[in-house]
Amino acid sequence: MIKEAKEKLEEVFTPKDVCSICNTQYNEEEGGIQGHFGIMPVTFCVWCYSSIVDMVSQDIDICDHSDDT
């Protein structure tokens, strides 16, 4: 019983092999990424991951410019 519960818990916290945003198949070789936001498992395909990185870098640029004024 405990072994089954532990296996189920591990399954819940293991990132899936599809993108958490667009549901595309995950492929690490293409540049996708898997990991956790806190305890929530996430997977991003190369397109969604690059979009997130671009969005954050644009936000950082905006914050840097507003600090100058």
VMD Tcl script that draws the C-alpha trace (Angstrom):
set ca {
  {0.00 0.00 0.00}
  {2.74 2.51 0.93}
  {4.79 1.53 -2.13}
  {1.79 2.13 -4.40}
  {1.11 5.52 -2.82}
  {4.76 6.53 -3.22}
  {4.75 5.48 -6.90}
  {1.56 7.45 -7.53}
  {3.01 10.50 -5.81}
  {6.18 10.29 -7.93}
  {4.04 9.98 -11.08}
  {2.07 13.12 -10.19}
  {5.23 15.18 -9.66}
  {7.06 13.92 -12.77}
  {6.92 16.27 -15.79}
  {4.91 14.85 -18.70}
  {6.29 14.39 -22.21}
  {3.98 17.03 -23.73}
  {4.26 20.82 -23.52}
  {2.36 22.31 -20.58}
  {1.20 25.20 -22.80}
  {0.47 23.88 -26.30}
  {0.37 20.09 -25.72}
  {3.07 19.43 -28.36}
  {5.35 16.41 -27.92}
  {8.40 17.24 -25.80}
  {11.79 16.83 -27.46}
  {14.86 17.74 -25.43}
  {17.11 17.51 -28.50}
  {15.16 20.33 -30.20}
  {15.60 22.61 -27.20}
  {12.61 21.85 -25.02}
  {12.93 21.83 -21.25}
  {11.37 20.04 -18.28}
  {11.42 21.02 -14.65}
  {9.33 22.33 -11.77}
  {7.72 25.65 -10.87}
  {7.87 25.19 -7.13}
  {6.42 21.70 -6.83}
  {4.39 21.82 -10.06}
  {5.97 19.78 -12.88}
  {6.19 21.62 -16.22}
  {7.35 20.78 -19.73}
  {7.91 23.32 -22.50}
  {8.47 22.61 -26.18}
  {11.17 24.60 -27.96}
  {8.65 27.17 -29.25}
  {6.94 27.87 -25.95}
  {10.22 27.88 -24.05}
  {11.84 30.36 -26.45}
  {8.73 32.55 -26.26}
  {8.86 32.59 -22.45}
  {12.58 33.46 -22.48}
  {11.95 36.24 -25.01}
  {9.06 37.65 -22.98}
  {11.15 37.71 -19.79}
  {14.12 39.32 -21.55}
  {11.86 42.04 -22.96}
  {10.43 42.66 -19.49}
  {13.92 42.91 -18.01}
  {14.86 45.44 -20.72}
  {11.77 47.53 -19.91}
  {12.58 47.45 -16.18}
  {16.21 48.44 -16.84}
  {15.11 51.43 -18.94}
  {12.59 52.63 -16.39}
  {15.24 52.51 -13.65}
  {17.33 54.98 -15.68}
  {14.67 57.69 -15.54}
}
mol new
graphics top color blue
foreach p $ca { graphics top sphere $p radius 0.5 }
foreach p [lrange $ca 0 end-1] q [lrange $ca 1 end] { graphics top cylinder $p $q radius 0.2 }
display resetview
